[in-house]
Amino acid sequence: MTAGIVVRPVETKADRKAFIDLAYRLYRDDPNWVPPLRSEFAGMIDPAKNPWFQHAEAQLFLAERDGQAVGRISAHIDRLALAQPVEQGMGPGTGNWGLMEAEDADTAKALIGVAEDWLRLRGMHRVLAPISLSVWEEPGLLVKGHDHPPTVMMGHHDPRYRAWIEDAGYVPAKTLYTYEVDIGKPFPGLVERVVAAAERNARIRIRKVDKSRFAEEAALILSILNDAWSDNWGFVPLTDAEIADVGKKLKPIVFEDLIRVAELDGEPVAFMITLPDLNEAIKPLGGSLLPFGWAKLLWWLRAPKVRTMRVPLMGVVKRLQSSRIASQLAMMMIEYIRRDAVADYGATRGEIGWILDDNQGMRSIAEVIDSRVNKEYLVFDKAI
């Protein structure tokens, strides 16, 4: 191995702890890193707890120098991703690595090499990375926007990583954008006119979700998502087990007035999910709910007051995409949620994304509401 570095598989409970703990050491002086809850991270990498492993396999690796952990990486293969069309980014022979953290360039080089070897031995001939672990979790490497913290469910990475990844032979394949917008003031007049016109259309109904029917509502929204995003680059369908797991995890931060479903002639055809930025609450906890973090978090969840709201997911069924009515539905949901986010939660800032660089429809909507790109993430490609 390079410069006295040994890379070995994670095998024991102590190894898994070292894998999790490493990031807390590497980012301890970074004011914009948000320490994830250790219990949540541990659940994500545990095959017994994460239903993603029902259709995927992964190997975690630790890099050590003189017996100390100096890096980590996951190598993984998603069988559902292998079944996707090649022109949509994934496809046969495409594996991934992710969750990489490294103390220096030599460590990154050693980790990436071992991950590639693991994938190659299992018949993969191409890598898309970083993807951690699923494309629905934290895809891409942060390359712009290191100067402010990420919102809930978004990643933050050492700015040196891009050069290290490119030095290993990777080239950018796709850019993912997040947009920030001032929601404390009304949207431009064009948006107000579109919303007013759509409100006169008796065929349209925008409703809040019903949390008393949470499982049913979650399944409905994610069925629209699987249809709406099915032609997108990098798409991998969510399974029923994953939908149930996502619903369970998000339920504590689901508020009925922040998630809307759009109906056309009584049929649900679009949705928008908005989440209060949980990172504002968990950042001070340092990754642990003990001894009093759990109480602070529960108190916050009762009636959260936040600066930022994040829109992680939004979709319109495929048959309506690029239509005038799709734009109307989107504008109505955005405006209704904006009003409630400001009035009920004290929010002043919104973040939309991630949005693919070639998703002109969503990028146009982001621009119409006077938002601007605040973070960029890159997914890299390499033949192996």
N, C-alpha and C positions, 0 to 999 in steps of 0.2 A: 504493500500500500504506500501511498504518497506521504513523504515527510513524517514517517513514524506513525501514521494514522492506521488504525485497524477498524474496519467496518464489519459488523457482525449482526446476525438476525436478533431481533427482540424475542426472547424466549421465556423469561421469568417475570414474576410480579415486580421484582426490583428493576428489571430492564424497562418495563412499561412505565414505572414511576419516573425513571431517568429520562425516558422519551418525552413524557409530559412536562417534566420540570425544566427541561433545557431552555425552552423559550422564555421562561420567567427570569432566568439568569441573563440570557443574551439581550433581552429588551428592558432590563430593570432601569436603565438610565434614559429610555426613550419616553418622553412625556406624552406621545401620541399613540402608544401601544395600549390596547385595552386587554388586561389579563382575562382570558376566558375562565369561566368556572371550571375547576379541575374535574369535577364530577361529570359535567357535560362533555368535556373533551374525552374523558375516559370512556364514556358510553359510546361516543362516536367510533372509537377504534376497537370496540369490543364486539366480536361476531355474535355473541349471545344477546346483545342489546340493540344492535343496529341492523334493521331488516335489509339494508343495502347488501349485506353479505350473503343474502339468500340467492343473489344472482351475480355475485362477484367474489373474487379472492384477492387477498392483499398480504404483503409481507412488509413488516416494519423493520427498519435497520437503524442501528446506532453507530456513530463514528466515535472512536475513543483515541485519545493521545495520552500516553503515560497514565492510563487507567481512568482518565476523566472524560466524560461525555462532552464532545465538542461539535456534534452534528447529529442530525436525524433525517430520515426520509422514508416515505412509503412507496412501494411499487405495487401496482394493482391492475387487474384485468376485469372489466365489467362485461359479462356475456350479453347483456341487453345492448350495450354500446357496440359490440362486435356485429350485432344483427342490423345496425342502422346503415343507410346508404352512405357510401364513401363520400359522395359529393356534399353530404351534410356534416362532414368533419370527422366523424368516428368511423365505424365500419370494420370489416375483417382485418385482422392483423394489427390493430391499433391498441396499444396499451398506454398506461399513464403512470406518472409518479407525482407525488405531492407531499404536503406537510413538511417540506424541506426547511430546515434551519441549519445554519453553518457558521462557525466562528471565523473562518477565513476561506480564501479561494481554494487552497489545497484540499480542505475538508469537503467543500462543495464538489470539487472535481471527483474525489473518491466516492462520495455518496451517489452522484449521478451515474458514474460508471458501474457501480454495483447494481443500482436499480435497472439500468439498461441490460446488464447481464441476466438478471432475473427474468426480465420480460422476454429477452431473446431466447432463453432456454425453454420458454413456454410458447414458442412459435410466433411471437410478435415481431414485426419488421418495421414498426413505426411508433413514435411516441408523441402524444400530445400532453403537455405539462406546463405549469403545475395545475393539477386538479386534485382537490383535497376534500374528501375522497371521491365524492360524486360531483357531477357538474351542477347539481342543485345545492351544493354546500358552498364551497369557496373556490370557484375556478379563477385561474389567472394570478399573475404576479403584479402587485402594485408598482407602477412605474411613474405615476404622477399623483400628487396629493398627499405626500408624506408629512406635510406641515399641519395636518389636522387629523383628529382621531376618526377611525372608521365608524359607521353606524352598525347597528345590530346585524349580524350574519354577513359581515363583509370583512375582508382580510387586511392586514397591515404587515409590510415586509421591509426588511433591511434594503435600502436603496442600492447597496452594492451587488445585490443578487442578480440583477439583469446582466451585468457584464460577465459574471461568473457563468451564467446559463448560456449566454451567447458564445463564450469561450469554449464551451463544451460542444459547439456545433449546432446549436438551436437557432431557428429563425422565427420571427413573429408570424403566427398564423391568423390570429384574430385579436381585435381590440375590444374590450368591454368598457363602456363608459357609465359613470354615475353623474347625475345632474343635480345641482342644488338650486333651490328657488326660494325667494322671499314669499312666504305665505301669509305674512301679517298684513299684507295689503291686497286689494282685489286684483284679479287677473286682468290683462288688457281687455279693452272694449270688444275686440273680436270674439273673445271667449264668452263674454257676457251675452253677446248677440246670438251666438250659436246655442248656448244653453237656453236662452229665452225662447228661441224658435223651437227647439226640441221639446220644451215643456208644453208646447201647444199641440204636440203630436200625441193623440190618444192611444196610439199603438205602443208607446214607450212607458215603462214603469221602472223607476230606480228604487230599490228597496234596501234596507239594512238587513244584515244577516240576523238570524234568530239563534241566539246562543243556547236556548233551551233545546234546540234540535241540532246541536253542534256537529255530531258525527255525520248526519245527513247533509248539512250545509257544507262541511269540509269535502265530502265526497262529490257533491255537485260542483263546487268550485274547481276542484282538481280534475274533474272530468272535462270541464271546459278548457282548463289549462292544457291537458294532454292533446286536445284537438287544436287549440289555438297555436300552440308552439310546435306542432308536429313537423313542420317544414323548416324550422329554424336550425341554423348551424349548431352542432353539438348536442342536439336534442336526444335525450334518453327518456323513455316513458317511465313515469312513476307507477310502481305496483300498488295494489290494494294495501299491502302491509306497510309500505312506505307512506302512503296517504294517511293511514291510521296513526302512524308514528309521528308524522309531521303535525297532524292535528293535536295529538296529545302534548307535544312539546310547545306548540304555539298557543294552546288554549289560555294559559295564564296572561298572555299579552294580547289576546283578542278582545276587542271592544266593538260592540255592535254598530256604533255610528262611524267606525273607521273602516269597515269592510262593506262594500256595496255589491249587489248583484243587479244587473240590468236585464230586464225582460222585454221581449218584443212579441206582441200578440200573445202574451202569457207564457212564452217560452224563455227560460234563462239562456242568454246568449253572450253575456260578458260579465266580467267581475273586476274588482280592484281591491287589493289587500293593502292596507296601511298599518304599520306597527309603530307604536311609540318607541323611541330609541332606547332600548333596554341598556345599551352600553353606558348611558349616562348614569344609570343606577348601579351597574356592576363594576365599573372602573374603580371606584374607591374600595371595593371589597378585596382586591388583590388576588382574585381567583378562588377564594374560599368563602364558604357560608358560615364558617365557625370563627369565633364563638357566637357573634351576634349578627353576622351577615344575613342569615336567613330571616331574622326578624325585620331588619332594615328593608330587605327586598320585598317581603310580604306587605309591609306598610306602604311601600312605594306602589305596589301593584293594586292596592285598594283604590287609589285615585291618582294616577300618575300625572305629574306636571313636568313637561319636557320642553326643551328648546326645539328638538328636531323630531320630525316624523319621517319614516322611510316607507317608500312604496317598493317592495321587493318584487311583486308579481301583479301583472295586469294582462288581461287577454280578452279577445273577441273571437267567437267561433270562426273557423276558417272561411265558411261560405259568405260571411259578411265583411271580411277584411278588404281594405281598400275602397269600401263603399262610403258614401256620405253619412249614412246612418251610424256606421262604426265610429266615425269622428264625433258625432253628436253624443253617442253613448259615453265615449271616453271623456269628453269635456264635462258632461253632466256629473259623472262620478267624481272626477277630479275636483270640481267646484263644490259639490255637496260635502265631500270629505274635508276640503280646505276650511270651509266655514266651521264645521264641528271641531276640527283639530285646534283652531284658534280659540273658539268660544269655550270648549269643554276641557282642554288640556294645556292652554296657554302657549301652544307652539307658535314659533315665528319662522321656522325654517323647515323646508321639505327636501328630501333627497329621493330621487327616482333612479332606479337601476338595480342591477346592471342592464344596459342596453347594448346589443351587438352593433358594431360599427356599420353594418349593412342593413340594419332595421330602420329604413327610412321613415316608415310610418310612425314609430315611437319617437324617433329623433325629431321629427317634425312637430309632434305634440309637445315635446319638451321645449322646443324653441318657441312655439306659439305662446306658451305661458311664461315666457321671459326667464327660463332657467339657463344655467351655464354649466359646462363640464367642470366638475371639481375633482374627479379622480379618474385615472385610467388604469386598467389592468390588461396585461398581455398573456395570451396563451401561446406557447411556442410549439414548434413542430420539428421533428428530426427523423430521418430514416436511420434504422439501426441494423 
